[in-house]
Amino acid sequence: MDEFDMIDYYFKKKTSTRTDVIMGIGDDGALLLTPKDQLLVVSVDTLVEGVHFISTANAYELGYKTLAVNLSDLAAMGAEPAWFTLALTMPSVNQPWLEDFSAGLFELANQFNMQLVGGDTTRGALTITIQVHGFVPRQQVLRRAGAQVGDKIYVSGFLGDAGLGLKVLTDNYSLSAESKQYVLQRLNMPTPKIALGILLREFASSAIDISDGLLADLGHLISSSQVGAEIKVPQLPLSFALQTISHREAVELALTAGDDYEICFTVSPHQEEKMLSRLKQAQIHSTCIGKITAGAGIKLLDYTFEMHRLGFQHF
Amino acid sequence: MDEFDMIDYYFKKKTSTRTDVIMGIGDDGALLLTPKDQLLVVSVDTLVEGVHFISTANAYELGYKTLAVNLSDLAAMGAEPAWFTLALTMPSVNQPWLEDFSAGLFELANQFNMQLVGGDTTRGALTITIQVHGFVPRQQVLRRAGAQVGDKIYVSGFLGDAGLGLKVLTDNYSLSAESKQYVLQRLNMPTPKIALGILLREFASSAIDISDGLLADLGHLISSSQVGAEIKVPQLPLSFALQTISHREAVELALTAGDDYEICFTVSPHQEEKMLSRLKQAQIHSTCIGKITAGAGIKLLDYTFEMHRLGFQHF
């Protein structure tokens, strides 16, 4: 099977089609109609075997996760997803792997009516780069900058689950079957918070997705906003799975472990009530974990311990 | 130097800035203003060490070429370049390499007023993925489909130079110093034909860039257009360097070697004269090499030999 047959069989035929795609895969480039009065949002992420996933990773989950990681960036900007491209480098044409990988990829893509509009397949060490494109009205974009002193700090969902999932995989960490299934699902098939991002367009003063750990990513947010933050450690949202392990370890995971792909956002106190009512209506879970302060840096309240690590460094 | 310092130092600070970039590097995604009444054109290409370039490849040339390869796709669509992203996977942070790579990359990017708006740096085998974004008026886009029976087939520049450059590198092929310098320049720092693509918006009935060799790429063009082609082999444009090697070998390189990044395009006979006058005015070199025919496949006129290879297969 040559490159062109492969693209056709595993990717071109499986993607959904959108009316704003004048030409998708099949020419030197894709031709795309952009909506008037909205900004184009672009984000790109690479996953590398041996760095971001292990060589025995399930291909279906990997296809799903690589897109989810990118969609999480769109969510954090308040954007609605539209198109994506895939640059897939792999050691050989492994058809069962491609079958599973593309199934996982399109499982998520089709949920959000996203069309694959281009890509490149090359030979080499397994490396997957996805670029996503979405749209957001210019006046409603969410950024890292924008948090004001006095704003409340929220996070969606639960923190630290993916970090615990990684411990299960790499340290053979012992957990109940139910907890284990839950944290591995959170690690391998994270849910990008697109609906939340769109809802927050009206309310949030700033937002970032939590890919490298709460402290690292909140650190970027406050540094972009030129403010400080106080986190009330007992308020960190811990899932039932994290509540079964030592509290100290659970808190450390919630603060520092990456790969959760929840959204950390800020809201001014006078917008808070309305936002909470809208979140409740949409059945989106979120928790207030602290507030924005004058100054710089993150202060942890009601808890002290030595940090073993601060986010994920790529090098 | 951590990931964020590196991005800042080697990439963010060196890129030119465009007024249509509301937010470039530094948030979860880039925020971009798209022009009304034009289509967005997107193309992505990956270069892998050991497959697309050798491990001793000059980093400056590599940065230049990776972008050039992508710009060539925009040229073939008639698009004007705007933005690009870079997904860079590398075994370690090699600062002299990054210095040279980014210098070559921005040498070309700044020529076309392109802004780097996002990226990802990861650890792994050296793999470079660039995605380019450009614009073209909807009624003037160049596609592979559109060639009509009777249209003339043209190519820009000269063919086979990069293929000869590769022979010099890999087979220690003997050439004069002048020829050697010329073909290596053509291989390592190809010139994307952006001005030609924009000029052809008014004239060409179809176009494709020659990345995999004339026969392979013209093959895609006629297959998309559902026509056939006749190539007059003696009319293939051969550079002074190709004229110094055996004619048979020169013709084979011109027909089958990849990496030239010239444009192959078709024009109806009644538009031909006006187009040639405009090309002359713009001092762009092009050659008529045949015509579009009814049927399918490519017929080579005035030459017969066995083909050793047909384009470049990635697997």
Interface residues (C-beta under 8 A of the other chain):
Chain A: M1 D2 E3 M6 I22 M23 G26 D27 D28 G29 A30 L31 L32 L33 T34 K36 L39 L40 V41 V42 S43 V44 D45 T46 L47 V48 E49 G50 V51 H52 S72 D73 L74 A76 M77 A79 W83 T85 A87 T89 S92 V93 V117 G118 G119 D120 T121 T122 R123 G124 A125 T127 T129 Q131 V132 H133 G134 V136 R138 V141 R143 R144 A145 I208 D209 S224 Q313 H314 F315
Chain B: M1 D2 E3 M6 I22 M23 G26 D27 D28 G29 A30 L31 L32 L33 T34 K36 L39 L40 V41 V42 S43 V44 D45 T46 L47 V48 E49 G50 V51 H52 S72 D73 L74 A76 M77 A79 W83 T85 A87 T89 S92 V93 V117 G118 G119 D120 T121 T122 R123 G124 A125 T127 T129 Q131 V132 H133 G134 V136 R138 V141 R143 R144 A145 I208 D209 S224 Q313 H314 F315
